[in-house]
């Protein structure tokens, strides 16, 4: 007799009695939507000023759809909750996030603070609902059932990176599509060049995105046996590195550099001769790696020669008092979104130092549940002694989690990362014996490199969904099974 939900008939029968092939297509389709819809939302922000209030809607549409379909999979018994240890950790993170919000709601906070804890700060939208959406994307990604589905997700992810890269180049050219962020000093070939932020809403956040997409692109260029796909991935990796140099931020260099180092180590530890291919000049993974390194060096050299590499967050030829208004963090939070207090003209500390100091104050005052999801900015601007130099992000993701959601949330989050790294290293061992599963080192490079750059960046709804998606895929037990 067909399965039903609560005794209902046709609609629930269709959902619960879908064939396995249909289920796989639904999972793949939803995961692809988790890349495409947020990209559309980000494009609206860049193209239509004042439209960023809708950004959270695109995330909620995908995240909560993932949660609903994950529940369907549990009802169908396609998956078992107990088979994925990370699922229990995700539930713990969700409960702690809800407790952090509930503390705000019961603390006598203003309605504005309560709304911010639920929906997120203006222009950020990373409140409780966004966190739940992340967790939903992660859970559904753990149920991806086919290697071909992972490849399709990777292809769309690379495509999203190319789209963002094109926007980043347009933003960099002053007469094309200038960004909201400060201009660089006069250069050799171009003057008044703007910083690139792609569709990530900030050069720093764009650097985080480049970290994830470059990890996948470099691994695909090295190990994909389909030469056409490998060339596309390789050219994309070089293109991503180029646009990373247009951000005037160290984040993409730290992130992409970490991904590259991880894959180099993997290449020389996973097998004596690397991966061999049937034909072509680049007929081994090591030759492809050498070609990538040469291309990266050539791009760096050309940008350095014709434009210059400006990674400092202040111009050398101007007074110390003005650099704070031109830093990326304050251009983003103060000049663009107007959600923090003004920067002090006499404080020359970096935004990393200020963010760390403010985070530690919040952790000390609210160690268990933090000040509330996405409430870092409001917590400071409502206190007179913290209003000047207030900042809405720690620019250290780990401090930010502890400051806004409490030390227990940070510990559980770190536990999830450690568990994921163990899972990924096990997967890399499988790659040593089955070179077609190059998605394993790709996931390792992307997730581990993202975790490194997170010490210098912050979570954003324009980037974090991709991180949780890739991390969820790394937990799929179906990808370890034989075809």
N, C-alpha and C positions, 0 to 999 in steps of 0.2 A: 504493500500500500504506500502511495507517495507520502513523503514527509510534508508536514504543514507547520505553520507558526500559529500557536494559540488556536488551533482548529479552523483557521481560515483556509480558503481553497485556491483559486486560480493563481493569484499573484504570488502568494508565498510558495505554491507548488513550483512555479517557474523559477523562483530564486533558489529554493532548496534542492531542486532536482535538475539543475543545470549539469550538463556533461562536463567532464574534466577539462576538455579542450576549451569550452566556453568560459569556465572559471579562470583558466590561465590567461585568456584574452582579456577578461575583465580586470584581473590584477595588473597585467601589463599596461592596459589602457589607462587605468587610474594612476599608476606610477608615472607614466608619460605626461599625464595631465598635471601632476605635481611639479613638473618642470615648465610646461608650456603656459599654464594659467598664471603663475606668479610672474613669468616673463612678460606676459601681456599687461599685467598690473603695473609692473615696473616701467614698461614702455609708456603707459598712460601718464605716469608721474613726470617722466622726462619730456614728453611731447605736449602735455596739457598742464600748464601751471595751475596749482590749486586743486588738482585731482587726487592728491595723495591720501585724502580721507578715505578713498575706496581701496587702498592697497591691502588692508587687512581682509577685506571681503574675498579677494582671490585666494588668500591663504586658507581662510576658514572653509571655503567651498571645497578645496581639495583635501585639507586635513580631516574634516569631519566626515567627508565621504569615505575616506580611508578607514576611519573608525567604524562606520556602519558596515562596510563590506568585510572588515576583519571580524566583526561579530557574526556576520553571515557565514564566514568560513568556519568559525567555531561551532555554530549550530549545525552546519553540514558535516562537521567532524573531518574536514579536509586537513585541518591542523589541530594540534592540541597545545593549549596554553602552557602546560607543564613541560613541553619539549623544548621550550625556548627560555633559558634562564634569564636572558636580558629582559623578557617581557615583565617579569616580576620587579626588576629594577625600575623599569619605566613606570609601572603602577606606583612604586614608591616615590618617584620624582613627581608624578602627577598629584599624589596625595599631599606631599610637602608643598607644592606650588599652591594648591587649593588652601592649605592651612595658612600659608603666608598671606594670601588674599583675604582670608577670613579674619586674620588678626587685624588687618587694616579696617575691615568693615565693622569690627567690634570695638575698635580703639577710639571711637569718637572722631574719626577723621572726617574731613569735609566730603561732600558728595563728589566734588571734582577729583579728589584723591582716590575715592572708591572706584569711580569710573575709569580712572587711569590704570589702577591695578587690574581691572578687568579687561580693558581694551588696549591699554598701552599709552605711552606719551604721544602727544601730537607729532605726527611725522615719523614716529617709530613703530607704534602699534604692536609692541611685543609684550602685551599683558598676558593675563591668565589664558585667554582664549587662544592666543598665538602659541603658547607653550603646549596646550592640549593638542593643537593642530600638528605641531612638530612630532609629538609622541604618537599620534595616529598615523602619520606618514611612516615613521619608523616601524610600527607594528605591521602595517600592511607589507612593507618592503621585506620583512622577515619571511613572508609567505610566497615570494616570487619563486616560480616552479621550474623555469627553463633557462638554460644558458643563453638561448637565442633571445629571450626576453631581456636579459641583462645587456646583451649587445645592442638591442634596440634602444634601451634606456640610455646607454652610453652614447650612441649615435645622436640621439636628440639632445643630450647634454652638451656634446661637442658643438652641435648646431647652435644651441643657445649661447655658447661661449663665442662663436663666430659672430653672431648677431650683436652681442654686447661689445665685442672687439671693434666692429665697424662703427658703432655709436661712439666708442672711446676715441677712435681716430678722428671722427668728425668733431668731437668736443675739443680735441687738441688743436685743431686748425682754427685760428681766430675768426676767419671769414666764413666758416661753415656752420658750426652748431656749437657755439661756446657753452661751457658748463658754468655752474654757479660758483666754482671754486677759483681761488686766486690765480693771477697770472704769474708766470715765471719772468725773471729778468730778461733783458734783451739777449737774443741768441744769434748765432751765425747766419742761419738762413731765414729764420722766422722770428718775429718780435711779438711780445705780449701773448705768449702761448698759454692757453688755459690748461688746468689739470684735468685728466680724464677720470671719469667715475663710471663709465659704462651705463648700465641700467641699475647699478647697485646703490645709487643715491649718495655715495661718498667715495673718494679715491681709496680710503682705507678699507671700506667694505668691498670695493671692487678688487682690491688685492687679496682679500679672503676668498672671493669667488674664483679668482685666477688660480689660487692654490689648489682648489678642488678640481677644477676642470683641467689644469695642467697635469696633475697626477694621472688622470685617466688618459689624457692625450699622449703623454710621453710613453706610458706603458703600452698603449695601443700601437704607437709608432715602432716600438722595439719588437713586439711579440706577435702582432697580428699577421697571419700568413696570407690573407688577402691583400695583395700589393696595393690595390686602389685605396682600400680603407686605411692601410698603414701610411700611405703618402698623405692622405687627407689629415690624419691624426698628427703626423709629423709636422706638416706645414702649419697646422693649427697651433701646435705647441710653441713653435717659433713666433707665430703671430701673437699669442697670448703673452709671451715674454716681452715682445716689443711694446705692447700696450701697457704692460706693467711698468715700463720705464717712463711712461707718460703721466704717472700718478704723483711723482715727487714724494713717494712714501717708501719706507723700507719694508712694509708688509709684504708686497708681492715678491720682492727679492728674497726675503726670509722664507716665505711659503713655497715659491717655485724652487728655490735652492734646496730646501729640505726635501721636497718631492724628488728632485733629481738625485740627491745624495742617497736617498732610500733605495731608489731603483738601481743605482750603480752598485750599491752594496748587495742588493738582491741578485744582480746579474753575475757577480763574481763569487757568490756563495751558493746559488741554486744549481750550478752545474759547471763542469770543467770547461766546456767549449761554448756555452751559451746555446741559444736556439738556432738551428740551421734551417734554411729555406731552399726551395728547389732551384730557383734561378734568380737572375738579376745581379747587378753589381753589389747591392746591399743584401747579400744572401745570408747574413747572420745577424743576430740581435746586437752583437758587439760592434759590427760595422755601422749598423743603424744608430747606435748610441754615439759612436764617434762622429757621425755626420751631424747629429743633433747638437753635440757640444761645439762643433765648428760653426754651425749656424747661429747658435746662441752667442758665441764669441764675436762673430761678424756683426750681428745686430747690435750688440753692446758697443762695439768699436765705432760703427757708423753713427749711432745716436750720440755717442760721446764726442765724436769729431764734428758733427754738423749742428748739434743742438746743445750738447752738454748734459751731464747727469746731475740734477739738483735733488739730493735726498734730504737736505736739511730743511727743517720746518721753519726756517727764517732766512731771509736774504742777508748776505754778508755786507751789502753796500748800504744798508739802512740802519737807523738807530734801533737800539734794543727795545725802546718803548713801543714801536709799532708792529713788531713781529707777531705779537700775540693775536692781533686782529686778522692776521694773514695765515695763521696756522690752520691746518686742515680741520682739526677738531672744533675750533671756535668758529671757523667759517661755516661749518655744518650746523652746530647747535645754537650758536648765538646770532650770527649774521643771516643764516638761511631760515632756521626754524623758529627762532626767538623763544626758546624754551629754557634757557639758562641765564644766569646773571652775567653782567659784563665782565670781561677779563681785566685784571688790574694792570695799569700801565707801568708799574714798578716791580712786578713779580715776573722774573724771567724763567721760571721753572717750566719744564716740558709738560705737555698734557698728560703724559704717562705718570710723571711724579705726582701731579695734582690729583689725577684720578685714583692713584694708589692711596694717597693720604686721605682723601675723602671716603674711600671705601673702607679703610681701616677704622675710621670714626664710626661709620654705620655698623660695622661688624661688632665693634665694642659695645655699642648702645643696643643693638638688636641681634644678638648672636644666634638665636634659635631659628627665627623665621624671617629675619631680615626686615628691611623697611617696606617691602611689598614689591610685587612684580612691576618692573619698569618705573619705579617711583624714585629713582636716584636724583633726578633733576628737581622734582617738587620737594623732596625732603630737604634739599639745600636752600632753594629759593624762599622757602617759608621760614627759614632761620636766618636772622639778620647777620649773625657772625659767619655764616657759610655762603651768603648770597654772592659776594664777590668771588670770582674765579670758580664759580660752580660749574659743574660739567655733568652731562647726562649719561656718560659711559665711563667705566674705569679704564677702558682700552687695555684691559687684561680680563679675559672672559671668566677666569676662575675667581678673581676677586669680585667681579660683578655678580656672579651667582651667589657668593657668600653674602655680599652686601644687600642684595635685594631679596633673596629667598632663604638666607641663613646658612650657617656652617653645616648642618646635617644635609641640606640639599647639595652643597659642594662635595661632601664626602660620598654621597650616593652617586653623583655625577662622575666623580673620579673613579669610583668602583666600576661604573659602566664602561668608562674608557679603558680601564685596565683589562676588564673582561673581553672587550672588543679587540684590543691589541693581541691578547692571547689567542683569540679566535682567528685573527688575521695571520698571525705567524704560523698557526697550524695550516691555514690555507696555502701559504707560500710553500710549505713543505709538499703539499699535494701538487703544486705547480711544478715542482722539480721533476715529478714523474709523469705529469700530463701537461705538456706545454701549451695545449689549446686553451687551458683555463687561465689565460693571462689576466682575466678580470681580478684574480686574487692579488697579484702584486699591484695592480692598478688601485684597488680599494685600499691596500696597505699604504701606498704612497699618498693618496689623496687624504685619507682620514688622519694618518699620523702627522703629515705635514700641516694639515689644518690645526691639529692640536698644538703643534709647535708655534705657529703664527698667532694662535689665540692668546698667547702671553702679551701680544702687542696690538691686538685688534679687539673687536667686540662682535657679539652676535647681532644679526640684523635679519628681518623677515625677507629681505631681498636675497639673502645668501643661505641662512640657516636651514631652510627646507631641503636644500640639496645635500647638505652635510648629513642630516638625519636620514635622508633617503639612502645615501650610500652606506651609512653605518648600518641601517636595517638590512640591506642586501647582504652584508657580510655575515649576518646571522641566519641566512636561509639554509636549512639542512637539506633541502631538495637539490641544491646545486652540487652536493657531494655524492648524490646517488648516481648509479650507472644509468646510461641512457636507456 
